[in-house]
Amino acid sequence: MNFCKKVHNADYYVAIEDVPDHIWNDLGCTNNLYFNPNYLSSIANNHPEIDFWYVVLLNDEKKPIAFATIQVVDFYLESVQNELKGIVSQIKKIGRSLGLISPQKPFKILTCGNTFVSGEHGIFIKSDQNKQKVIKELAKSVVQLVNDEKQFNYKISGFMLKDFIHESLFISDELLEYNYHSFNVEPNMLMQVDEDWLDFTDYLGAMKTKFRVKAKKAMERSFPLETIQIDQYNLDEYAAEMKELYKNVSSKAGFNLGSFNLETYKDLKRNLGDNYVIKGYLLNGKLIGFLSAMICQNNLDAHFVGINYEYNREYAVYQRMLYDYIQIAIENRLQQINFGRTASEIKSSVGAEPQNLTIYFRHKNHIPNKILSFFINKIQPTPFNQKFPFKVKTLVAQN
C-alpha cells in the first residue's frame, strides 16, 4: 500500500483504491456517495493535474473515526473575478513587492474538502465522536502531511478547509486557534421539496401567481428544445460541444479552485448509474445546453451546467434547467435540492434559499498569513434580492 507513516493517529493514502475494505465498513460512510470509493475514484482518475490524498483518522484503539479527502490544486490569482477582483489586486501588489508572490507560479493550495462541489462533502466524522477534537486532529494531520511527505516536489503555499454550514461553526471554529482565517463566498442555494408535490403541476400550484406565470412562460419559451439523456455510451458524440458550453458558464464564476474534466461523466455514469443524471438540450439537433446532478440519499445536488448564451434569453435555457432539476427531485421523491453557488437571485425565484458556507484558510508561512488576514476579513458575498415565490400555507383546524 502507498501510504506514509502514521502521525497523529492518521493514515494517508495516495489512491482511493488503497483504502482497505475494513476501513469503509468501520466508518459506515459509503451510503453517502460523496464518500463512496466509486465516486471518489471517478473524480481522481480524470484529474491527473491534481494530487489527491485521503486521510483516515484513528482512535487510540486504531479504529477509524473520520475520513477526509484532500486535493492539492493550482490557484491562479488572475482567475479571480467579480467582487473579489479588487481585493486580489491589492494582495498581488503587496505580495510581489515583498517577494512573497511570483507572477510566474500559481499558489499550491492544499484543500480539505470537495474541490468540485459546494457543501460539507469532504470530511466525514462518525456520529459518536467529539467533532471538535476530530477537527483539531485533522488540522494537525493536514500540516503533518506536508511536513513529512517527501513525494511533494513543490512547495505548498496554503491550507484550506472548505464549506462548513452554520450549524457546524461551533466545531470548525476550532481552526481559528491554528491561525486559520474564515470567510464566506457566494451562499449555497437550497430548496426544500414539499412531500405533497406529486408532479410539477403541484409545484406550480404552490407558487404565487406572479411566479407561476413566470414559470409557465419559461416552459413555453423552451418548448422547441428537445431533451436527451446523456450517458457513457453517447457522451463522446456531444463531448466537444459540452466542453465549450461548460467553459461559457465556468468563466463567469468569481472564484474557481479548479476546472472540471467532463470526461469524468463517463465514470460517474458507469459507477453510479441512475444516481447520476446528465440531460442535454438540443435546438434543431444542436446541443445548446446541459445539466448534471447527483442523487445522494434524499438530496438532489445540481452539479455543472453548460449554456450557449446566444440562445439563453429567447429559449429560457437556464430557467428550464432549474425547473427540470425540480421535476427530477419530485419524480424521485427527494426532500431537498442543492442548486449550488452563483445566480442566487434567479435560483431564489424558483424556491431556493441561501445557506452560508464558511471556508477556512491559512498561508503556510507566518508573515504572509498575517498579511492575508487583513484582506480575508474584507471578503463578503455579493448581496442579492431574495425572492419568495411560494404561497403561505394555511393550517386547517382539527375538530
C-alpha positions as CSV (number, residue, x, y, z in Angstrom):
1,M,0.0,0.0,0.0
2,N,1.1,3.5,-0.8
3,F,0.7,5.5,2.4
4,C,3.1,7.4,4.6
5,K,3.8,6.8,8.2
6,K,1.2,7.2,10.9
7,V,1.3,10.6,12.5
8,H,-1.3,12.0,15.0
9,N,-3.2,8.7,14.6
10,A,-3.7,9.2,10.9
11,D,-3.1,7.0,7.8
12,Y,-2.5,8.7,4.5
13,Y,-3.4,7.2,1.2
14,V,-2.5,8.4,-2.3
15,A,-5.1,6.3,-4.1
16,I,-8.6,5.6,-3.0
17,E,-8.2,2.0,-4.2
18,D,-5.5,1.6,-1.4
19,V,-8.0,2.2,1.4
20,P,-8.8,-1.3,2.8
21,D,-12.4,-2.5,2.8
22,H,-12.4,-2.8,6.6
23,I,-11.9,1.0,6.8
24,W,-15.1,1.6,4.8
25,N,-17.0,-1.0,6.8
26,D,-15.9,0.5,10.1
27,L,-16.7,4.1,9.0
28,G,-20.1,3.2,7.5
29,C,-20.0,6.2,5.2
30,T,-20.3,4.8,1.7
31,N,-24.1,5.2,1.5
32,N,-23.3,8.9,1.2
33,L,-22.0,8.8,-2.4
34,Y,-19.5,11.6,-1.8
35,F,-17.6,9.2,0.5
36,N,-18.1,6.2,-1.8
37,P,-15.0,4.8,-3.5
38,N,-16.8,4.7,-6.8
39,Y,-17.4,8.4,-6.8
40,L,-14.0,9.3,-5.4
41,S,-12.2,7.2,-8.0
42,S,-14.2,8.8,-10.8
43,I,-13.0,12.2,-9.7
44,A,-9.4,11.3,-9.1
45,N,-8.9,9.2,-12.2
46,N,-10.0,12.0,-14.5
47,H,-8.0,14.9,-12.9
48,P,-4.3,13.9,-13.2
49,E,-3.2,17.5,-12.8
50,I,-4.5,17.4,-9.2
51,D,-2.7,15.5,-6.4
52,F,-5.3,13.6,-4.4
53,W,-4.7,12.3,-0.8
54,Y,-7.1,10.6,1.6
55,V,-6.7,10.8,5.4
56,V,-8.2,8.3,7.8
57,L,-8.1,9.4,11.5
58,L,-7.8,6.6,14.1
59,N,-8.7,6.4,17.7
60,D,-6.4,5.0,20.4
61,E,-7.6,1.5,19.6
62,K,-6.6,2.1,15.9
63,K,-10.2,2.1,14.8
64,P,-11.2,4.6,12.1
65,I,-13.2,7.5,13.3
66,A,-13.0,10.0,10.4
67,F,-12.2,10.3,6.7
68,A,-11.2,13.3,4.7
69,T,-10.4,14.0,1.0
70,I,-7.5,16.3,0.2
71,Q,-6.6,17.8,-3.2
72,V,-3.5,19.9,-4.0
73,V,-4.7,22.4,-6.6
74,D,-3.1,25.2,-8.6
75,F,-4.7,28.5,-7.8
76,Y,-4.1,31.5,-10.1
77,L,-4.9,34.9,-8.6
78,E,-5.7,36.1,-12.1
79,S,-8.6,33.7,-12.2
80,V,-10.5,35.6,-9.5
81,Q,-13.3,37.8,-10.9
82,N,-16.3,39.8,-9.8
83,E,-16.4,41.1,-6.2
84,L,-13.1,39.6,-5.2
85,K,-11.0,41.1,-8.0
86,G,-10.2,44.3,-6.2
87,I,-9.0,42.5,-3.1
88,V,-6.9,40.1,-5.1
89,S,-5.3,43.1,-6.9
90,Q,-4.2,44.5,-3.6
91,I,-2.8,41.1,-2.4
92,K,-0.8,40.8,-5.6
93,K,0.7,44.3,-5.3
94,I,1.8,43.9,-1.7
95,G,2.8,40.2,-2.1
96,R,5.0,40.9,-5.1
97,S,6.6,44.0,-3.5
98,L,7.7,41.8,-0.6
99,G,8.8,38.9,-2.8
100,L,6.1,36.6,-1.5
101,I,4.2,36.1,-4.7
102,S,5.7,35.1,-8.0
103,P,3.9,36.2,-11.2
104,Q,5.0,33.1,-13.0
105,K,3.9,30.4,-10.5
106,P,0.4,29.6,-9.1
107,F,-0.3,29.1,-5.5
108,K,-0.3,25.4,-4.5
109,I,-3.4,25.1,-2.2
110,L,-3.9,22.0,-0.1
111,T,-7.7,21.8,0.1
112,C,-9.5,19.6,2.6
113,G,-13.0,19.3,1.2
114,N,-14.5,18.6,-2.3
115,T,-12.9,20.9,-4.9
116,F,-15.8,20.5,-7.4
117,V,-18.9,20.6,-5.2
118,S,-20.1,23.1,-2.6
119,G,-21.1,21.8,0.8
120,E,-19.8,19.5,3.5
121,H,-18.7,16.8,1.2
122,G,-15.1,16.4,2.0
123,I,-15.0,15.4,5.7
124,F,-16.8,12.5,7.3
125,I,-16.8,12.1,11.1
126,K,-18.5,9.3,12.9
127,S,-21.5,10.4,14.9
128,D,-20.2,9.0,18.2
129,Q,-17.0,11.2,18.1
130,N,-16.1,14.5,19.7
131,K,-16.2,16.5,16.4
132,Q,-14.3,19.5,17.8
133,K,-11.4,17.2,18.8
134,V,-11.5,15.5,15.4
135,I,-11.3,18.8,13.6
136,K,-8.2,19.7,15.6
137,E,-6.6,16.4,14.8
138,L,-7.5,16.8,11.1
139,A,-5.8,20.2,11.1
140,K,-2.7,18.7,12.6
141,S,-2.7,15.9,10.1
142,V,-3.1,18.2,7.1
143,V,0.1,20.1,8.2
144,Q,1.9,16.9,9.0
145,L,1.2,15.5,5.5
146,V,3.1,18.5,4.0
147,N,5.9,18.5,6.6
148,D,6.6,14.7,6.5
149,E,5.7,13.6,3.0
150,K,8.7,13.6,0.6
151,Q,6.7,12.9,-2.6
152,F,5.8,16.6,-3.0
153,N,8.2,18.1,-5.5
154,Y,6.8,21.6,-4.9
155,K,6.1,23.9,-2.0
156,I,2.6,24.1,-0.5
157,S,1.5,27.8,-0.2
158,G,-1.6,27.4,1.9
159,F,-4.1,25.2,3.6
160,M,-7.9,25.4,3.0
161,L,-10.7,23.6,4.7
162,K,-13.9,24.4,2.9
163,D,-17.7,24.6,3.1
164,F,-18.9,24.3,6.7
165,I,-22.5,25.1,7.3
166,H,-23.6,27.5,10.1
167,E,-24.6,24.7,12.4
168,S,-21.0,23.3,12.2
169,L,-19.2,26.5,13.1
170,F,-19.1,25.8,16.8
171,I,-17.0,22.8,15.7
172,S,-15.0,24.2,12.8
173,D,-14.1,27.5,14.6
174,E,-11.6,25.4,16.5
175,L,-9.4,26.1,13.4
176,L,-9.1,29.7,14.3
177,E,-6.8,28.6,17.1
178,Y,-4.5,27.2,14.5
179,N,-4.2,30.6,12.7
180,Y,-6.8,29.9,10.1
181,H,-8.9,32.8,8.8
182,S,-12.6,32.3,8.0
183,F,-14.6,33.9,5.2
184,N,-17.8,33.3,3.1
185,V,-18.2,33.5,-0.6
186,E,-21.5,33.0,-2.5
187,P,-24.0,31.0,-0.5
188,N,-25.3,27.6,-1.4
189,M,-28.9,27.8,-2.7
190,L,-31.1,25.1,-1.1
191,M,-34.7,24.3,-1.8
192,Q,-37.0,22.1,0.2
193,V,-39.2,19.8,-1.8
194,D,-42.7,19.6,-0.4
195,E,-43.8,16.0,0.3
196,D,-47.2,16.8,-1.1
197,W,-45.8,17.6,-4.6
198,L,-46.5,14.5,-6.7
199,D,-45.7,16.2,-10.0
200,F,-44.6,19.5,-11.5
201,T,-48.2,20.7,-11.6
202,D,-48.3,20.5,-7.8
203,Y,-45.1,22.6,-7.6
204,L,-46.7,25.3,-9.8
205,G,-49.8,25.2,-7.8
206,A,-47.9,26.1,-4.6
207,M,-46.5,29.3,-6.2
208,K,-47.8,32.8,-6.0
209,T,-49.5,33.9,-9.2
210,K,-46.6,36.1,-10.5
211,F,-44.0,33.4,-10.1
212,R,-46.3,30.7,-11.6
213,V,-46.9,32.9,-14.7
214,K,-43.2,33.4,-15.0
215,A,-42.6,29.6,-14.8
216,K,-45.2,28.8,-17.4
217,K,-43.8,31.4,-19.8
218,A,-40.3,30.0,-19.4
219,M,-41.6,26.5,-20.1
220,E,-43.4,27.8,-23.2
221,R,-40.3,29.6,-24.5
222,S,-38.3,26.4,-24.0
223,F,-40.9,24.2,-25.8
224,P,-38.8,24.0,-29.0
225,L,-35.9,22.4,-27.1
226,E,-35.5,18.6,-27.3
227,T,-34.2,17.0,-24.1
228,I,-32.0,13.9,-24.2
229,Q,-30.3,11.7,-21.6
230,I,-26.5,11.7,-21.9
231,D,-24.6,8.7,-20.6
232,Q,-21.3,6.9,-21.0
233,Y,-22.5,5.5,-24.4
234,N,-23.3,8.7,-26.2
235,L,-21.1,11.2,-24.3
236,D,-18.4,11.2,-27.0
237,E,-21.0,12.4,-29.5
238,Y,-21.5,15.6,-27.5
239,A,-18.3,15.9,-25.6
240,A,-16.7,18.7,-27.7
241,E,-19.8,20.8,-27.5
242,M,-20.3,20.2,-23.8
243,K,-16.8,21.4,-23.0
244,E,-17.4,24.7,-24.8
245,L,-20.8,25.1,-23.1
246,Y,-19.2,24.4,-19.7
247,K,-16.5,27.0,-20.3
248,N,-19.1,29.6,-21.1
249,V,-20.5,29.2,-17.6
250,S,-17.3,28.5,-15.6
251,S,-15.6,31.6,-17.0
252,K,-18.3,33.7,-15.3
253,A,-17.6,32.3,-11.8
254,G,-15.9,34.7,-9.5
255,F,-14.0,32.0,-7.6
256,N,-12.9,28.6,-9.0
257,L,-10.5,26.2,-7.4
258,G,-10.2,24.0,-10.5
259,S,-11.6,23.1,-13.9
260,F,-13.8,20.1,-14.0
261,N,-12.9,17.5,-16.7
262,L,-16.1,16.4,-18.4
263,E,-14.6,13.0,-19.2
264,T,-15.4,12.3,-15.5
265,Y,-19.1,11.9,-16.6
266,K,-18.3,8.6,-18.2
267,D,-17.0,7.1,-15.0
268,L,-19.8,8.7,-12.9
269,K,-22.5,7.3,-15.1
270,R,-20.7,3.9,-15.2
271,N,-20.1,3.8,-11.5
272,L,-23.3,5.5,-10.1
273,G,-25.9,4.6,-12.8
274,D,-29.2,6.3,-12.3
275,N,-27.9,8.2,-9.3
276,Y,-26.0,10.4,-11.7
277,V,-28.1,12.4,-14.2
278,I,-26.9,14.3,-17.3
279,K,-29.5,15.9,-19.5
280,G,-28.8,17.7,-22.8
281,Y,-30.9,20.4,-24.6
282,L,-31.0,20.3,-28.4
283,L,-32.3,23.1,-30.7
284,N,-32.7,21.8,-34.3
285,G,-30.3,19.0,-33.5
286,K,-27.6,21.3,-32.0
287,L,-26.6,21.0,-28.3
288,I,-27.1,24.4,-26.7
289,G,-27.1,23.3,-23.0
290,F,-26.7,20.5,-20.5
291,L,-27.2,19.9,-16.8
292,S,-25.8,17.4,-14.4
293,A,-26.8,16.3,-10.9
294,M,-26.3,13.5,-8.4
295,I,-28.9,11.9,-6.3
296,C,-27.3,11.4,-2.9
297,Q,-29.6,9.9,-0.2
298,N,-32.6,12.2,0.0
299,N,-31.0,15.1,-1.9
300,L,-30.6,16.2,-5.5
301,D,-27.3,18.0,-5.9
302,A,-27.0,20.2,-9.0
303,H,-23.5,19.9,-10.4
304,F,-22.2,21.5,-13.5
305,V,-24.2,23.1,-16.3
306,G,-23.3,24.4,-19.8
307,I,-25.1,27.0,-21.8
308,N,-24.9,28.7,-25.2
309,Y,-25.8,32.2,-24.0
310,E,-26.7,33.2,-27.6
311,Y,-29.9,31.2,-27.1
312,N,-30.5,31.6,-23.4
313,R,-32.8,34.5,-23.3
314,E,-35.0,33.5,-26.3
315,Y,-35.5,29.9,-25.2
316,A,-35.2,30.4,-21.4
317,V,-32.5,27.6,-21.3
318,Y,-31.2,28.2,-17.8
319,Q,-34.7,28.7,-16.3
320,R,-35.7,25.5,-17.9
321,M,-32.8,23.7,-16.3
322,L,-33.8,24.9,-12.9
323,Y,-37.4,23.7,-13.4
324,D,-36.0,20.4,-14.7
325,Y,-34.0,20.0,-11.5
326,I,-37.1,20.5,-9.5
327,Q,-39.0,18.0,-11.7
328,I,-36.3,15.4,-11.2
329,A,-36.4,15.8,-7.5
330,I,-40.2,15.5,-7.4
331,E,-40.2,12.4,-9.6
332,N,-37.6,10.7,-7.3
333,R,-39.4,11.7,-4.1
334,L,-36.4,13.6,-2.8
335,Q,-36.5,16.1,0.0
336,Q,-34.1,18.8,-0.9
337,I,-32.3,20.3,-3.9
338,N,-28.8,21.8,-3.6
339,F,-28.6,24.2,-6.5
340,G,-25.0,25.2,-5.6
341,R,-23.5,28.7,-5.7
342,T,-23.9,31.5,-8.2
343,A,-27.0,33.0,-9.8
344,S,-28.5,33.3,-6.4
345,E,-31.4,35.6,-7.3
346,I,-32.8,33.5,-10.1
347,K,-32.5,30.4,-8.0
348,S,-34.4,32.1,-5.2
349,S,-37.2,32.9,-7.7
350,V,-37.8,29.1,-8.2
351,G,-37.9,28.5,-4.4
352,A,-34.3,28.2,-3.2
353,E,-33.0,29.9,0.0
354,P,-29.4,30.8,0.8
355,Q,-27.2,28.6,3.1
356,N,-24.0,30.3,4.1
357,L,-20.8,28.2,3.9
358,T,-17.7,29.1,5.7
359,I,-14.2,28.5,4.3
360,Y,-11.0,28.4,6.5
361,F,-7.7,29.4,5.0
362,R,-4.1,29.9,6.3
363,H,-0.9,30.6,4.5
364,K,1.8,28.1,5.4
365,N,4.2,30.9,6.4
366,H,3.6,33.3,9.3
367,I,4.2,36.7,7.7
368,P,2.1,36.1,4.6
369,N,-0.6,34.7,6.8
370,K,-0.7,37.9,8.8
371,I,-1.0,40.0,5.7
372,L,-3.8,37.7,4.3
373,S,-5.9,38.2,7.4
374,F,-6.4,41.8,6.6
375,F,-7.7,41.1,3.1
376,I,-9.7,38.0,4.0
377,N,-11.7,40.0,6.6
378,K,-12.9,42.1,3.7
379,I,-14.4,39.3,1.7
380,Q,-18.2,39.4,1.7
381,P,-20.7,37.5,-0.5
382,T,-22.4,39.7,-3.2
383,P,-25.9,40.7,-1.9
384,F,-28.9,39.8,-3.9
385,N,-32.6,40.3,-3.8
386,Q,-34.1,37.2,-2.2
387,K,-37.4,36.1,-3.8
388,F,-40.3,34.3,-2.0
389,P,-42.3,32.5,-4.7
390,F,-44.5,30.3,-2.6
391,K,-47.9,31.0,-1.1
392,V,-48.0,30.9,2.6
393,K,-49.5,27.6,3.8
394,T,-52.6,27.9,6.0
395,L,-53.2,25.4,8.8
396,V,-56.5,23.6,8.8
397,A,-58.0,23.5,12.3
398,Q,-58.7,20.0,13.6
399,N,-62.0,19.3,15.3
